[in-house]
Amino acid sequence: MSQEAPQTIPVRILDKEYQVQCPPDEVAALQQSALVVDQRMREIRKSGSVIGLERIAIMTALNLSYDLFKAENRAETNESSKRGLARLDRKLSKALEELNHPSV
């Protein structure tokens, strides 16, 4: 994390501008995040099933949170699978070593 003073960055979401403080080294990530939020909110508003800025924002937050939850679960599953494969690899390596060099 940067030790530089935060900058105030304008971001535009649903045609409204918001001023957000952000460390200089995180400006690109903030701008990308604002773009994603804007796109998701526009999609929800366009669907017509949700009316009102606050409700659109809440639905967007719920959708993004759900996406994050799924991604974290996939990452945990992948990490667990990698650990399991590493254990299996060690067992197979040990078994092969014992086959190649049997104890007398």
C-alpha positions in Angstrom: 0.0 0.0 0.0 1.2 3.4 -0.9 2.4 5.9 1.7 1.5 8.8 -0.5 -1.5 11.0 0.4 -4.8 9.9 -1.0 -6.1 11.7 -4.1 -9.7 12.7 -4.7 -10.8 11.0 -7.9 -14.1 11.7 -9.7 -16.1 8.6 -10.7 -19.3 8.6 -12.7 -22.0 6.1 -11.9 -25.5 6.3 -13.5 -24.7 9.8 -14.8 -23.9 11.1 -11.3 -20.4 12.1 -10.3 -18.9 11.0 -7.0 -15.6 12.2 -5.4 -13.7 9.3 -3.9 -10.5 9.4 -2.0 -8.0 6.8 -3.2 -4.3 6.1 -2.8 -2.4 7.0 -6.0 -1.4 3.4 -6.7 -5.0 2.3 -6.6 -6.6 4.8 -9.0 -6.8 2.4 -11.9 -8.5 -0.2 -9.8 -11.0 2.3 -8.4 -11.8 3.6 -11.9 -12.3 0.0 -13.2 -14.5 -0.8 -10.2 -16.6 2.3 -10.8 -17.0 1.2 -14.4 -18.2 -2.3 -13.4 -20.7 -0.8 -10.9 -22.0 1.6 -13.5 -22.4 -1.1 -16.0 -24.2 -3.4 -13.6 -26.5 -0.7 -12.4 -27.4 0.2 -16.0 -28.2 -3.4 -16.7 -30.5 -3.6 -13.7 -32.2 -0.3 -14.5 -32.6 -1.4 -18.1 -34.3 -4.6 -17.1 -37.1 -2.5 -15.7 -37.7 -4.9 -12.8 -36.1 -2.6 -10.2 -37.2 1.0 -9.8 -35.4 3.6 -7.8 -31.7 4.4 -7.5 -31.4 3.0 -4.0 -33.0 -0.3 -5.0 -30.8 -0.5 -8.1 -27.7 0.1 -5.9 -28.8 -2.5 -3.4 -29.4 -5.1 -6.1 -26.1 -4.3 -7.7 -24.3 -4.7 -4.4 -26.0 -8.0 -3.8 -25.1 -9.3 -7.2 -21.5 -8.2 -6.9 -21.3 -9.7 -3.4 -22.7 -13.0 -4.7 -20.2 -13.0 -7.6 -17.4 -12.4 -5.1 -18.7 -15.2 -2.8 -18.8 -17.7 -5.7 -15.2 -16.7 -6.8 -13.9 -17.1 -3.3 -15.5 -20.5 -3.0 -14.0 -21.5 -6.4 -10.6 -20.3 -5.2 -10.9 -22.3 -1.9 -12.0 -25.4 -3.8 -9.1 -25.0 -6.2 -6.6 -24.5 -3.4 -8.0 -27.6 -1.6 -7.7 -29.6 -4.8 -4.1 -28.5 -5.2 -3.3 -29.6 -1.7 -5.0 -32.9 -2.3 -3.1 -33.4 -5.6 0.2 -32.4 -3.9 -0.4 -35.1 -1.2 -1.2 -37.6 -3.8 1.9 -36.7 -5.8 4.0 -37.2 -2.6 2.5 -40.6 -1.9 2.9 -41.7 -5.5 6.5 -40.5 -5.6 7.2 -42.4 -2.3 5.6 -45.5 -3.7 7.6 -45.3 -6.9 10.8 -44.7 -5.0 10.1 -47.8 -2.9 9.4 -49.9 -6.1 12.7 -48.7 -7.6 14.7 -49.2 -4.4 13.1 -51.9 -2.4 14.2 -52.3 1.2 16.0 -55.6 1.9 
